[in-house]
Amino acid sequence: MPTSIYARFPVIRRRLEPAIRRLLHSYWRLARGLTLGVRAVVIDRDGKVFLVAHSYVDGWHLPGGGVEAGETFAAALARELREEGNIELVDPPQLFAIYFNRRASRRDHVALYVVRSFHQPSPPQPNHEIVAHGFFAADRLPSDTSRATRKRLAEVLSGRAAAAIW
């Protein structure tokens, strides 16, 4: 399986991640007025949730990414799920909440969807962006699942009210 230098050397990744994030957000500040993102809580028939591990940031996260100019939230979500999980939507996803993501920048917002009706023809192959993926029981998440991912899962799975901040 090809891995990036960041996946092979996690210390480098941890040290470079803040600088890379600032650089990308500086670019996006010029290219976009706001940054918009989508994430999904994909739940299979057994109640397990789909998570991904990226090459450029530590931990396990909900699948998703940025909404491109001229793209709807729904189209961005469908694209990201195909790219990161080889997941095809069967029915429209349910919008759960929209969050302000102040950790990323003062202009970042994330729409969180719940996906229960999907098809995954085959597991995705790890690549330069997604180095690992899987379906996990909510009470057996990988130990390095991000704090925000754990919070979002608790909100969705327990029926808890959504927080305003990612």
PANUKE-434944 format. One line per 10 residues: their letters; for each residue z, x, y of C-alpha. Coordinates in steps of 0.02 Angstrom, whole numbers, plus 32768, in hexadecimal, padded with zeros to 4 digits. Example, Ala and Ser with C-alpha at 12.3 -4.5 7.8 and 13.67 -1.06 7.14 Angstrom:
# residues 2
AS	8186:8267:7F1F | 8165:82AC:7FCB
# end
This chain:
# residues 166
MPTSIYARFP	8000:8000:8000 | 7FCF:804E:80A7 | 8060:805D:811F | 8067:808A:81D4 | 80C6:8120:8215 | 8148:80A5:8259 | 8168:805C:81AC | 817B:8109:8160 | 81EE:8149:81E9 | 8265:80BC:821F
VIRRRLEPAI	82C2:812E:8298 | 8220:814A:82FA | 8201:808E:82F8 | 82AF:8066:833B | 829E:80E7:83C6 | 81ED:80B5:83F9 | 81FF:7FF8:83E9 | 824F:7FDA:8496 | 81CC:8045:84ED | 813D:7FF3:848F
RRLLHSYWRL	8181:7F45:84B7 | 818F:7F71:8572 | 80DF:7FBA:8573 | 8095:7F1F:8521 | 80F2:7EAA:8595 | 80B9:7F0F:862C | 8006:7EF7:85F2 | 8022:7E3E:85D1 | 806F:7E2A:867F | 7FC7:7E5D:86C7
ARGLTLGVRA	7F5E:7DFF:8648 | 7FC5:7D5F:8640 | 8038:7CFD:86B4 | 80AE:7CD1:8626 | 80B5:7D0A:8574 | 80B7:7C7F:84F5 | 80D9:7C91:843E | 80E5:7C29:83A1 | 8154:7C3C:8308 | 8164:7BD4:826C
VVIDRDGKVF	81EB:7BA6:81F2 | 817D:7B93:8158 | 81DE:7B3A:80CE | 819A:7B31:801C | 81BB:7AA8:7F9A | 8255:7B06:7F5C | 82A0:7B0B:800C | 827F:7BC5:8021 | 8244:7C0A:80C8 | 81B7:7C85:80E7
LVAHSYVDGW	81E3:7D26:8144 | 8181:7DC1:8172 | 81AD:7E77:8194 | 8144:7ECE:8219 | 8114:7F86:8220 | 8149:7F97:82D6 | 81F4:7F41:82DC | 828A:7F42:8268 | 82C1:7EAF:8200 | 827B:7E0E:81BC
HLPGGGVEAG	8236:7D89:8230 | 81E5:7CDF:8235 | 8127:7CEC:8232 | 80CE:7CD4:82D7 | 808C:7D2B:8370 | 803D:7D19:841A | 7FD4:7C8A:845C | 7F31:7CD0:849F | 7EDB:7C96:853D | 7E79:7BF6:851A
ETFAAALARE	7ED7:7BD7:8477 | 7F48:7B43:8451 | 7FF4:7B58:8404 | 7FB5:7B03:8366 | 7F1E:7B76:8358 | 7F8A:7C11:8377 | 8005:7BD9:82F2 | 7F7B:7BB9:8273 | 7F2D:7C63:8298 | 7FD2:7CC1:828C
LREEGNIELV	8002:7C6D:81E9 | 7F59:7C9A:819E | 7F66:7D4E:81DB | 801B:7D6E:81AC | 8032:7D02:8112 | 7F89:7CC6:80D3 | 7FD3:7C1A:80F5 | 7F5F:7B89:811C | 7FA5:7AED:816F | 7F86:7A4C:810F
DPPQLFAIYF	7FD7:79D5:818C | 8001:79F2:8243 | 80A1:7A56:825C | 8137:7A05:82B0 | 816C:7A4E:8358 | 8226:7A71:834D | 824D:7AC0:83F6 | 8210:7B30:8482 | 827F:7BC4:84AC | 828D:7C3F:853B
NRRASRRDHV	8287:7CEE:84F0 | 82DE:7D57:8574 | 82EF:7DEA:84FC | 8232:7E03:8503 | 821D:7DE5:85BE | 8246:7D6D:864C | 81A1:7D14:862B | 81A0:7CFC:856F | 81AC:7C53:8517 | 81A1:7C2D:845D
ALYVVRSFHQ	8172:7B88:840B | 81C4:7B74:8361 | 8170:7B05:82E0 | 81A6:7AC7:8235 | 8122:7AD0:81AD | 813E:7A74:810A | 808C:7A48:80D9 | 8025:7AE5:80B8 | 7FBE:7B41:8038 | 7FCA:7BFA:8011
PSPPQPNHEI	7F33:7C25:7FA3 | 7F7C:7CD0:7F7C | 8004:7D3F:7FC2 | 7FC7:7DA8:8054 | 7FA6:7E60:803E | 8017:7ED3:80A5 | 7FB8:7F22:8137 | 7FD3:7F89:81D4 | 8037:7EFB:8226 | 808E:7E9D:8198
VAHGFFAADR	80DB:7F14:811A | 813C:7E93:80B4 | 814E:7DD7:80A4 | 819E:7D56:8036 | 81F1:7CAE:801D | 82AF:7CB5:8020 | 833B:7C3A:8001 | 8398:7C19:80A4 | 843A:7C57:8057 | 83E6:7CF5:8012
LPSDTSRATR	8388:7D3D:80A7 | 8368:7DF8:80AC | 83FD:7E51:80FB | 8394:7E90:818C | 8351:7DE5:81BE | 8353:7DE0:827C | 83DF:7D85:82D5 | 8364:7D12:832F | 8310:7CE6:828A | 83B9:7CB9:823E
KRLAEVLSGR	83E4:7C4D:82D4 | 833D:7BF0:82D0 | 834D:7BD1:8216 | 83FE:7B8E:822C | 83C0:7B17:82B4 | 832E:7AD6:824E | 8381:7ACD:81A3 | 8428:7A85:81DB | 83E4:7A0A:825A | 8443:7A67:82E1
AAAAIW	8405:7A51:8394 | 838C:7AD8:83CE | 83CE:7B5A:8447 | 8370:7B76:84EA | 836A:7C33:84D4 | 830F:7C86:8443
# end
